[in-house]
Amino acid sequence: MDLRQLNYFVAVYENGSISAAARACHVAQPSLSAALQQLEDELGTALFVRQSRGVTPTEDGERLYGHAGRLLSQMQSLKASFRHSVKRVQFRLGLIRALGVERMSQLLREFSAGVEGLELHLVEPEDDADARIITPKLLKAGEQFLPIWTDHFLIALPAGHPLALKPSLQLEDFDELALIKRTPCDAWSQFYPELIRNGIQPDIRADIHTIEYALGLVSAGVGVALVPDFEVLRERQDVILRPLEGITLQRTIGLAYPRSKAGQPALDWLRILCQQRSQPTTP
């Protein structure tokens, strides 16, 4: 057993799938799978139940996760104790909700690794910040906006829902349909008024703020919900995703920063990372 295997194990546990863990660790999926299998062979037990859309930790996997986390943390502390002291770089980054845990974790990991002495503070998007990851409508005067991602939205349905048999949904499918409202959400601000304009009245069953709670309610059969098309959501077995016809629902996520702060090393590095991820917006 080595630290590389434990790092891979923790990544699989936290990402919920081997493919997502491989992307987070920047390794080929077969290499990560082989290391995980070797770890299971050495311990003589299965650590995950493999499923078609991800993995679920076994009881032994849950037990190992606690030990592995402590061991990796101790190793980081040990390495840090031998480093020369460096000047701390304070950086406040404002974040809106529902940015996608997987892609944001990777971005922040690369940002932290590229700025020596970085002390990163994640704050609300309306707080004072050196930069913010937001939608264009939240842009302030004097800020530059660098697009990073364009998210398209899908309808999440409980597994086994009758509408899941359809390849796509139409607006009329939402008449009296149990629906979970999630705000703030740019797509909801486009979607719900369109329903009303067409004389369609859904049955609002809940009003919540996070994608995780929305998906939990969908999985429990409370209703359907509007969610971003994140790859990790496609790997879930308890939720079915379907496109919506008749209306284009999307949002642009980007890096906003004061023009006056351009040229600061930490911000410049963050801009480079965001530019690497940028993609053209679909008309």
Rosetta blueprint (number, residue, H / E / L):
1 M L
2 D L
3 L H
4 R H
5 Q H
6 L H
7 N H
8 Y H
9 F H
10 V H
11 A H
12 V H
13 Y H
14 E H
15 N H
16 G L
17 S L
18 I H
19 S H
20 A H
21 A H
22 A H
23 R H
24 A H
25 C H
26 H L
27 V L
28 A L
29 Q H
30 P H
31 S H
32 L H
33 S H
34 A H
35 A H
36 L H
37 Q H
38 Q H
39 L H
40 E H
41 D H
42 E H
43 L H
44 G L
45 T L
46 A L
47 L L
48 F E
49 V E
50 R E
51 Q E
52 S L
53 R L
54 G E
55 V E
56 T E
57 P E
58 T L
59 E H
60 D H
61 G H
62 E H
63 R H
64 L H
65 Y H
66 G H
67 H H
68 A H
69 G H
70 R H
71 L H
72 L H
73 S H
74 Q H
75 M H
76 Q H
77 S H
78 L H
79 K H
80 A H
81 S L
82 F L
83 R L
84 H L
85 S L
86 V L
87 K L
88 R L
89 V E
90 Q E
91 F E
92 R E
93 L E
94 G E
95 L E
96 I L
97 R L
98 A L
99 L L
100 G L
101 V H
102 E H
103 R H
104 M H
105 S H
106 Q H
107 L H
108 L H
109 R H
110 E H
111 F H
112 S H
113 A H
114 G H
115 V L
116 E L
117 G L
118 L E
119 E E
120 L E
121 H E
122 L E
123 V E
124 E L
125 P L
126 E L
127 D L
128 D L
129 A L
130 D L
131 A E
132 R E
133 I E
134 I E
135 T L
136 P H
137 K H
138 L H
139 L L
140 K L
141 A L
142 G L
143 E E
144 Q E
145 F E
146 L E
147 P E
148 I E
149 W E
150 T E
151 D E
152 H E
153 F E
154 L E
155 I E
156 A E
157 L E
158 P E
159 A L
160 G L
161 H L
162 P H
163 L H
164 A H
165 L H
166 K L
167 P L
168 S L
169 L E
170 Q L
171 L H
172 E H
173 D H
174 F H
175 D L
176 E L
177 L L
178 A E
179 L E
180 I E
181 K E
182 R E
183 T L
184 P L
185 C L
186 D H
187 A H
188 W H
189 S H
190 Q H
191 F H
192 Y H
193 P H
194 E H
195 L H
196 I H
197 R H
198 N L
199 G L
200 I L
201 Q L
202 P L
203 D E
204 I E
205 R E
206 A E
207 D E
208 I E
209 H L
210 T L
211 I H
212 E H
213 Y H
214 A H
215 L H
216 G H
217 L H
218 V H
219 S H
220 A L
221 G L
222 V L
223 G L
224 V E
225 A E
226 L E
227 V E
228 P E
229 D L
230 F L
231 E H
232 V H
233 L H
234 R H
235 E L
236 R L
237 Q L
238 D L
239 V E
240 I E
241 L E
242 R E
243 P L
244 L E
245 E L
246 G L
247 I L
248 T L
249 L L
250 Q E
251 R E
252 T E
253 I E
254 G E
255 L E
256 A E
257 Y E
258 P E
259 R H
260 S H
261 K H
262 A L
263 G L
264 Q L
265 P H
266 A H
267 L H
268 D H
269 W H
270 L H
271 R H
272 I H
273 L H
274 C H
275 Q H
276 Q H
277 R H
278 S L
279 Q L
280 P L
281 T L
282 T L
283 P L
